[in-house]
Amino acid sequence: MENLKTTPFTKYHIAAGAKMAPFAGYNMPIEFTGINAEHLWVREAVGVFDVSHMGEIWVKGPKAVEFLQHITTNNVAALTDGKVQYSCMPNGKGGIVDDLLVYRVDEQTYLLVVNAANTDKDWAHICAEGVAYGMEAGHGKQLYNASDEICQLAIQGPLALKMVQKMCEEPIEDMPYYTFKKLKVAGCEAILSTTGYTGSGGCEIYIANEDADRLWEEIWRVGEEFGLKNIGLGARDTLRLEKGFCLYGHEIDDTTSPIEAGLGWITKFVDGKEFIDREKMEALKAGGLERKLVGLKLIDRGIPRAGYTIGDADGRPIGNVVSGTMSPCLKVGIGTGYVPKEYATVGTVLTVIVRERPLKAEVVKLPFV
């Protein structure tokens, strides 16, 4: 465990008996009572995830919109104050630096929330691209990496907003999906956004590290009546997979384009938006795709795992599984993988090679649930 970073909540996870493991350079809780039980609890009630390992980068100034239109694929100009957008950063070679959330505070102030494992890489990319726009990096400058100052909790599940409302003076239960407010949560200055990667509703709360203990104690005090439970990163992964959400390092990486990953909906070819790799993406969209990301539901009993070979109906190799699990909700093996486009039609029967046995799988429309 040498040199692993901790979050302000790590001590609470250890005290709660979490199974801890290294993740993105942090000592993180993988599970508390078991992935299946935690997964189902989030779908039915409410759970709290420590996601303080995520990165937070501020982009400010008169050129913020122009700069973000260049480095991200989604249309930042469509955002209004208090809105959040899912997007990705192309790498100049047709692949993806990272997927991220873009928060618009005002016309000249944006917060980017990036993946923990990619924060350093993303920051270097953003700083390098910012040079041409006169964007300087550092405290009080146009670009600022605040990742080490901010901690974040995701309160997820159908009861999440009802529970968190008890810690807020302002109304939050009627907030639309992918919006945020700057307000006080448990008396702490916070950004509260109706985002999260479970597909079960809820919110994410960003606060300064020094307020972590106060927020944590209040969450558990208020959460008692709602049956709040600790949830680890294991269930976070199975929850997002059931909903067909991409995970960096699996469905997307430096070699995958957003178009083939099914992220055409966050790739906006609007007039005046000359984002990195725009021409490559337009060519792919116009019919240049050779492979596509598909959802696979096993017909035979088994579990597809990342790295397993995908075969055609006769078992001839055509691709690889990038994410897979036994779906806690469906009780069947599910996975995602890249296959040549001619095999990507919904209803196509393929095989997944599990322990040298070809198991039948059907291409299904995402999400799985």
PyMOL commands that set and color helices and strands:
alter all, ss='L'
color gray80, all
select helices_A, chain A and resi 10-15+35-44+64-71+76-78+116-133+160-165+209-226+233-242+264-266+278-288+341-343
alter helices_A, ss='H'
color red, helices_A
select strands_A, chain A and resi 19-23+26-31+47-50+55-60+84-90+96-106+109-114+143-145+150-156+180-185+188-193+202-208+229-230+291-298+309-311+317-326+333-340+349-354+357-364
alter strands_A, ss='S'
color yellow, strands_A
deselect
rebuild
show_as cartoon
